[in-house]
C-alpha cells in the first residue's frame, strides 16, 4: 500500500513539472500604425482581446484596433501599442509612431441670442473665447455670454473668436443685436396722396432713430426719411409710391420702440376713367376707374334680367362685364337700343354714383 502511494506521488510531481515547463505563447506586436482624421489605427493582432496605447507617459486600454486621439493638446507625441490577452504573453511594443499635434481653431459659428445671452457652437481645443461688442472685448471660458449689462435702446455689432494658449481663430461673422425692449410711442398718421408735402411727425423731445423697418422686417432706406431734433420726416416721393392702405413701421430710437402706422389716403373722389358710353361689339366690356383707395361697391342694371355676380368681375380698378349677359339682353328684346348699368363707388365716407351706357351695334 505504501508503495502504491509513493508511485502516485511521483506521477503527480511529474505532471506538475511538465506543466511548469510548458511555455506561454507571446502575441505578435501591432503593426501598420496609421492616423486617419485623428483616429489611430493598427492591424488586428490574432488572439488579442485588448490593446494598451502608451502616449508619452500616459497609458490607455481599448478592446478595438483603433483609438481616438483628438483630445490631445498641441505638442509632440511618441505612441506605442501592445496587444494583450488572457493565457498569452503580452506582445512587445509596436514601432514608435511619432505624432505632432497642431491645434487649428475653427471660427465660432451659429451665433444666436437666447434670453439676453449670446450662445455659439463649442469649438474643439478652445480654452477661452473673446466676445467683441462694438469696439470692446470680453473674455469668457464658456460658449455663452450674458448681454444683460448692455445699455438699452442701442444697436450692437457682435462677433466671437476662439482662443487656445497663444493662438486665436478669426472672428466670426458679425450679428446685429439691439436692446430696444420698451415701447415709447404708438403713433397713427394719415398721408394724402394728393398732397405735395412731406409727412412730418413731431415728438416732445429730441430723438435719435437708429433704424426703421416695415411689418415684413424690411429696412426702410435712410434716403426716404430724415430726423432732425424732435421731428421725423417721411419724404413725399417715398409715400406717393405706396398703394392705398395702412402701412405699419417699427422705429428703434434712443427713447425706445416707436410703433408707427401710416394710412395712405386721398382727398379726391373716385371716378370712371373710361368712356361711359360704349358700343357693344360682341366682346367683354372693360371699364377702368380711378378709385383713390376706394372700392366699386355695387353694380346694377336697368333691364328686367337676372344680373348676378357671375355676369361681371372686378379686378382692382377695372370692371369687366361679360359679353354673354349683354348678348342675352339684346337677344331677348330685338328693339332694345341700349343697356344702362348703375355703379356705386365708395371711399371712406364719400359715395359716388354713376352710369354706363352700352349701345347696340
C-alpha positions as CSV (number, residue, x, y, z in Angstrom):
1,X,0.0,0.0,0.0
2,X,2.7,2.4,0.9
3,X,4.4,1.6,-2.3
4,X,1.3,2.5,-4.4
5,X,1.0,5.8,-2.7
6,X,4.7,6.6,-3.4
7,X,4.1,5.8,-7.1
8,X,1.1,8.1,-7.3
9,X,3.0,10.9,-5.7
10,X,5.8,10.6,-8.2
11,X,3.3,10.7,-11.1
12,X,1.7,13.9,-9.8
13,X,5.0,15.6,-9.3
14,X,6.0,14.6,-12.8
15,X,2.8,16.1,-14.3
16,X,3.3,19.4,-12.4
17,X,6.8,19.6,-13.7
18,X,5.6,19.1,-17.3
19,X,3.0,21.9,-16.9
20,X,5.5,24.3,-15.3
21,X,8.0,23.8,-18.1
22,X,5.3,24.4,-20.8
23,X,5.9,28.0,-22.2
24,X,3.2,30.6,-22.9
25,X,2.9,31.9,-26.4
26,X,3.7,35.6,-26.9
27,X,1.3,37.7,-29.0
28,X,2.6,39.4,-32.1
29,X,3.2,43.2,-31.8
30,X,0.7,45.5,-33.5
31,X,1.9,46.8,-36.9
32,X,0.9,49.3,-39.6
33,X,0.1,52.1,-37.2
34,X,-1.6,54.9,-39.1
35,X,-3.7,58.0,-38.5
36,X,-7.0,59.0,-40.2
37,X,-8.9,62.1,-39.0
38,X,-7.2,61.9,-35.6
39,X,-8.1,58.2,-35.2
40,X,-5.1,56.0,-34.6
41,X,-5.5,52.6,-36.3
42,X,-3.4,49.4,-36.4
43,X,-3.8,45.9,-37.8
44,X,-5.8,43.4,-35.7
45,X,-3.5,41.0,-33.8
46,X,-4.7,37.4,-33.8
47,X,-5.9,36.2,-30.3
48,X,-5.6,39.7,-28.8
49,X,-8.5,40.8,-26.7
50,X,-7.3,44.2,-25.8
51,X,-4.6,46.7,-26.5
52,X,-2.5,49.1,-24.4
53,X,-1.8,52.5,-26.0
54,X,1.1,54.3,-24.5
55,X,1.3,58.0,-25.4
56,X,4.4,59.6,-23.9
57,X,4.0,58.7,-20.2
58,X,0.2,58.0,-20.3
59,X,-1.4,54.6,-20.9
60,X,-4.9,53.9,-22.2
61,X,-6.6,50.5,-22.8
62,X,-9.1,49.6,-25.5
63,X,-10.6,46.5,-26.9
64,X,-10.6,47.7,-30.5
65,X,-7.9,48.2,-33.0
66,X,-8.3,52.0,-33.1
67,X,-8.1,54.9,-30.6
68,X,-9.3,58.5,-30.9
69,X,-6.5,60.9,-30.1
70,X,-8.4,64.1,-30.9
71,X,-8.3,65.0,-27.2
72,X,-4.5,65.6,-27.2
73,X,-3.3,69.1,-26.7
74,X,-0.9,70.7,-29.1
75,X,2.6,69.2,-28.9
76,X,4.8,66.3,-29.9
77,X,4.0,62.7,-29.0
78,X,5.5,59.2,-29.2
79,X,2.9,56.5,-29.4
80,X,3.4,52.7,-28.9
81,X,0.8,50.0,-28.8
82,X,1.0,46.4,-27.4
83,X,-1.5,43.6,-27.7
84,X,-2.8,41.6,-24.6
85,X,-4.9,38.5,-23.9
86,X,-5.5,36.1,-21.1
87,X,-3.3,33.0,-21.3
88,X,-0.8,34.7,-23.6
89,X,2.2,36.8,-23.0
90,X,1.7,40.4,-24.0
91,X,3.2,41.4,-27.2
92,X,6.3,43.6,-27.5
93,X,5.6,47.2,-28.2
94,X,4.9,48.3,-31.8
95,X,7.3,50.5,-33.5
96,X,7.1,54.1,-32.3
97,X,4.5,56.3,-34.1
98,X,5.6,59.9,-33.9
99,X,2.8,62.4,-33.9
100,X,2.9,66.2,-33.9
101,X,-0.5,67.7,-33.0
102,X,-1.0,71.2,-34.3
103,X,-4.2,72.8,-33.0
104,X,-6.3,74.6,-35.6
105,X,-9.1,76.6,-34.1
106,X,-12.2,76.8,-36.2
107,X,-14.2,80.1,-36.3
108,X,-17.1,80.2,-34.0
109,X,-20.4,79.7,-35.8
110,X,-24.2,79.6,-35.2
111,X,-24.2,82.7,-33.1
112,X,-27.7,83.5,-31.7
113,X,-29.4,85.2,-28.8
114,X,-31.3,83.3,-26.2
115,X,-32.8,85.1,-23.2
116,X,-30.4,88.0,-23.4
117,X,-27.5,85.6,-23.7
118,X,-25.2,85.2,-26.7
119,X,-24.5,81.5,-27.5
120,X,-22.5,79.7,-30.1
121,X,-21.3,76.2,-31.0
122,X,-18.5,74.7,-28.9
123,X,-15.0,74.9,-30.5
124,X,-12.7,71.9,-30.0
125,X,-9.5,72.8,-28.2
126,X,-10.7,76.3,-27.3
127,X,-9.8,77.2,-23.7
128,X,-11.5,80.6,-23.9
129,X,-13.4,82.9,-26.2
130,X,-13.3,86.6,-26.9
131,X,-16.6,88.4,-27.4
132,X,-16.2,91.6,-29.4
133,X,-19.1,94.1,-28.9
134,X,-18.6,97.3,-30.9
135,X,-15.0,98.3,-30.0
136,X,-14.8,96.5,-26.7
137,X,-13.8,92.9,-26.0
138,X,-14.7,90.5,-23.2
139,X,-13.2,87.1,-22.4
140,X,-15.2,84.0,-21.3
141,X,-14.4,80.3,-20.8
142,X,-17.8,79.2,-21.8
143,X,-19.5,79.2,-25.2
144,X,-22.1,81.7,-23.9
145,X,-22.0,85.3,-22.8
146,X,-24.6,87.4,-20.8
147,X,-25.6,90.6,-22.6
148,X,-28.0,91.9,-20.0
149,X,-25.4,94.6,-18.9
150,X,-25.7,96.4,-22.3
151,X,-27.2,99.9,-22.3
152,X,-30.8,99.9,-23.6
153,X,-32.1,101.4,-26.8
154,X,-29.0,100.8,-28.8
155,X,-27.7,98.6,-31.6
156,X,-24.6,96.4,-31.2
157,X,-22.4,94.6,-33.6
158,X,-21.2,91.3,-32.0
159,X,-18.6,88.7,-33.1
160,X,-16.7,85.9,-31.3
161,X,-13.3,84.3,-31.7
162,X,-11.9,81.1,-30.1
163,X,-8.6,81.1,-28.1
164,X,-6.1,78.4,-27.3
165,X,-2.8,79.2,-25.5
166,X,-1.2,81.9,-27.6
167,X,-3.3,81.5,-30.7
168,X,-6.8,82.6,-31.7
169,X,-9.2,82.0,-34.6
170,X,-10.5,84.7,-36.8
171,X,-13.6,86.5,-35.5
172,X,-17.0,85.1,-36.5
173,X,-19.4,86.8,-38.8
174,X,-21.0,89.8,-37.1
175,X,-24.5,89.5,-35.8
176,X,-26.7,92.6,-35.0
177,X,-28.2,92.8,-31.5
178,X,-30.4,95.5,-30.2
179,X,-31.7,96.5,-26.7
180,X,-35.0,98.1,-27.8
181,X,-37.4,96.4,-25.4
182,X,-39.8,99.1,-24.3
183,X,-42.4,100.8,-26.5
184,X,-42.0,104.6,-26.3
185,X,-44.8,105.7,-28.6
186,X,-47.8,104.4,-30.6
187,X,-48.4,106.9,-33.5
188,X,-51.0,106.9,-36.3
189,X,-50.8,109.4,-39.2
190,X,-52.7,109.9,-42.4
191,X,-51.0,110.9,-45.7
192,X,-52.9,112.3,-48.6
193,X,-51.5,111.2,-51.9
194,X,-52.9,114.3,-53.5
195,X,-50.6,116.4,-51.4
196,X,-47.1,117.6,-52.4
197,X,-46.0,118.0,-48.8
198,X,-43.8,115.6,-46.8
199,X,-45.2,113.9,-43.8
200,X,-44.0,115.4,-40.5
201,X,-44.1,113.5,-37.2
202,X,-43.4,115.6,-34.1
203,X,-42.1,114.3,-30.8
204,X,-41.9,116.1,-27.4
205,X,-38.2,115.6,-27.1
206,X,-35.1,115.4,-29.3
207,X,-35.0,111.9,-30.7
208,X,-32.4,109.7,-32.5
209,X,-33.8,107.0,-34.8
210,X,-31.4,104.1,-35.4
211,X,-33.4,102.1,-37.9
212,X,-36.9,101.9,-39.4
213,X,-38.4,98.6,-40.5
214,X,-41.8,97.7,-42.1
215,X,-44.0,94.9,-40.9
216,X,-42.0,92.5,-43.1
217,X,-38.8,93.4,-41.2
218,X,-37.5,95.1,-44.3
219,X,-35.3,98.1,-43.6
220,X,-36.6,101.5,-44.9
221,X,-33.8,103.2,-46.8
222,X,-32.5,106.3,-45.0
223,X,-32.9,108.3,-48.2
224,X,-36.7,108.1,-47.7
225,X,-36.8,109.9,-44.3
226,X,-34.8,112.2,-42.1
227,X,-34.6,113.0,-38.4
228,X,-33.9,116.5,-37.0
229,X,-34.1,117.3,-33.4
230,X,-37.7,116.2,-32.4
231,X,-39.1,115.8,-36.0
232,X,-39.2,112.7,-38.1
233,X,-39.9,113.5,-41.8
234,X,-41.1,111.0,-44.4
235,X,-40.5,112.3,-47.9
236,X,-43.4,112.8,-50.2
237,X,-41.6,111.0,-53.0
238,X,-41.5,107.8,-50.9
239,X,-45.1,107.9,-49.7
240,X,-46.8,108.7,-53.0
241,X,-45.4,105.5,-54.5
242,X,-47.2,103.4,-51.8
243,X,-50.6,102.0,-52.7
244,X,-53.6,103.0,-50.7
245,X,-54.0,101.3,-47.3
246,X,-52.4,101.1,-43.9
247,X,-48.6,100.6,-43.5
248,X,-47.0,99.7,-40.2
249,X,-43.5,100.5,-39.2
250,X,-41.2,99.8,-36.2
251,X,-38.8,102.6,-35.3
252,X,-35.8,101.8,-33.0
253,X,-34.9,105.0,-31.2
254,X,-32.9,106.1,-28.2
255,X,-36.2,106.5,-26.3
256,X,-37.4,103.0,-27.1
257,X,-39.5,101.4,-29.7
258,X,-41.9,103.6,-31.7
259,X,-44.9,101.8,-33.4
260,X,-45.9,103.9,-36.4
261,X,-49.0,103.4,-38.6
262,X,-49.4,105.4,-41.8
263,X,-52.7,105.4,-43.7
264,X,-52.3,106.3,-47.3
265,X,-55.4,108.0,-48.4
266,X,-56.6,110.6,-50.9
267,X,-59.0,113.6,-50.7
268,X,-60.1,113.1,-54.2
269,X,-63.3,111.2,-55.1
270,X,-63.2,108.1,-57.3
271,X,-64.5,108.3,-60.9
272,X,-64.8,106.4,-64.1
273,X,-61.8,106.9,-66.3
274,X,-63.2,105.1,-69.3
275,X,-65.9,106.5,-71.6
276,X,-69.3,106.0,-70.0
277,X,-70.8,105.2,-73.5
278,X,-69.6,102.2,-75.4
279,X,-70.9,100.4,-78.4
280,X,-71.2,96.6,-77.8
281,X,-69.1,94.6,-80.4
282,X,-69.7,91.1,-79.0
283,X,-66.7,91.2,-76.6
284,X,-66.4,91.6,-72.9
285,X,-66.6,95.2,-71.8
286,X,-63.7,96.6,-69.6
287,X,-64.1,99.9,-67.7
288,X,-61.3,101.5,-65.8
289,X,-61.9,103.5,-62.7
290,X,-59.6,105.8,-60.6
291,X,-60.6,104.7,-57.1
292,X,-58.1,106.6,-55.0
293,X,-58.2,103.8,-52.5
294,X,-61.9,103.3,-52.7
295,X,-63.9,100.4,-54.0
296,X,-66.6,99.5,-56.6
297,X,-69.2,98.6,-54.1
298,X,-72.3,98.0,-56.2
299,X,-73.3,97.3,-59.8
300,X,-76.9,97.1,-61.1
301,X,-78.7,97.0,-64.4
302,X,-81.8,98.8,-65.6
303,X,-83.3,96.0,-67.5
304,X,-85.5,93.2,-66.2
305,X,-82.9,90.5,-66.2
306,X,-81.3,88.1,-63.7
307,X,-78.0,90.0,-63.2
308,X,-75.6,88.2,-60.8
309,X,-72.0,88.3,-59.7
310,X,-71.3,85.7,-62.4
311,X,-72.1,88.2,-65.1
312,X,-69.2,90.6,-64.2
313,X,-65.9,90.7,-62.4
314,X,-64.0,93.4,-60.5
315,X,-60.2,93.3,-60.8
316,X,-58.5,96.2,-58.9
317,X,-59.6,99.4,-60.6
318,X,-61.2,97.5,-63.5
319,X,-64.8,96.4,-64.0
320,X,-65.4,93.6,-66.6
321,X,-68.9,92.9,-67.8
322,X,-69.1,89.6,-69.7
323,X,-70.5,89.7,-73.2
324,X,-72.8,86.7,-72.6
325,X,-75.1,88.8,-70.4
326,X,-75.3,91.7,-72.8
327,X,-75.9,89.3,-75.7
328,X,-78.8,87.7,-73.8
329,X,-80.4,91.0,-73.0
330,X,-80.2,92.2,-76.6
331,X,-81.4,88.8,-77.9
332,X,-84.4,88.9,-75.6
333,X,-85.6,92.3,-76.9
334,X,-84.6,93.0,-80.5
335,X,-85.9,96.5,-80.2
336,X,-83.7,97.5,-77.3
337,X,-81.1,100.1,-78.3
338,X,-79.1,100.2,-75.1
339,X,-78.5,98.8,-71.6
340,X,-77.9,101.1,-68.7
341,X,-75.7,100.0,-65.8
342,X,-75.5,101.9,-62.5
343,X,-72.4,101.7,-60.3
344,X,-71.7,102.9,-56.7
345,X,-68.2,103.8,-55.6
346,X,-67.3,104.3,-52.0
347,X,-64.1,105.8,-50.5
348,X,-64.1,106.4,-46.7
349,X,-67.3,108.4,-46.2
350,X,-67.7,109.5,-49.8
351,X,-70.1,107.9,-52.2
352,X,-70.1,108.4,-56.0
353,X,-73.0,107.1,-58.2
354,X,-72.6,106.9,-62.0
355,X,-73.9,105.2,-65.1
356,X,-72.6,103.2,-68.0
357,X,-74.5,103.1,-71.3
358,X,-74.0,100.0,-73.5
359,X,-75.3,100.7,-77.0
360,X,-76.4,98.0,-79.5
361,X,-74.1,97.9,-82.5
